[in-house]
Amino acid sequence: AAGRKRPRAAPVPFDAPRTKLRQALRRWESAKDSRSMPDEIPVIEPAEVSALLRKHACVLVDVRDDGAEQACPDVARLPFIQLVSEPEVVVPQVAKLHADGRKLVLCSQNSERFGKCGLLGTMLLDVFGFDESRVFRMAGGFVRWREFVEGDPVLHAQEELARALARKGEEEARAEAAKAELSEWEEALRRSGDPLLSGACGGAAQAAAHLAELAPRLLALGVEESLKAMLAVAARKRVEERGAWDAVVLEELGKRFSSKLGALRAAHRELAESVASHDAVVEAALTKLAAARDRAAAAAPAPDADAP
């Protein structure tokens, strides 16, 4: 019967090895008479979820397969199929949700009575020791939730803002990575490339050390083995000892470095411009959210002056 209390085994530790995690899930699957039932996971309506979200009191958890369309950017991902088949991969997310402390609203596509959200909810209770008071399933799943969001201007604007912030964050991360890569190449050129090209190495041993330090860069530049061999010869010579062929070899290295740095600078510049454009999108989303909240406040019934 729904709501019946069942004794549960000790929860499996989140840091348990792969074998122990899979054994715990197999025991849960075989314990058909003692495990919780999917329809025992309480159902919560979208309107109540919205109220909880406004108070930052719950987390939406998408239990659909990885290929399913993402509902909104701040939804936690915990695919049911992956938890069953690869628990060691997603158990860090389970541990994060357990430590969060807020209510969890599990969402499948339509939230069938014995669907994925209910099944995953029973696993959280029986296998990982989540408190029953924290685990819910969304009434109507993401289908109902999308209908509710589209009909709520404030919630819809909040979602647009969250999406804009997520995209901006992604671009900022890409821009930072591009900046770091550019800095690494510039430093490699300054520290080892320039001394080789200018003949300021101070001897054959130092020239060999510079070439060794540049080896990963030469590989990335696609420098051929034959050119590497010629570089090794030319770089060891003092400037006054270098002939016309040495100059050609070193000039080719300089051109390849220049081309690489030019491409990296262009990529970083493009990403910086993209971040700036995302700033504008975020500002527009903030303005839209503020307007939606103002309209909602204006439409709210005035408090009853005679109420105690």
Beta strands, then each sheet from edge to edge (+ up, - down):
strand 1: 43-44
strand 2: 58-62
strand 3: 76-77
strand 4: 103-107
strand 5: 135-138
sheet 1: 1+ 5+ 4+ 2+ 3+
end
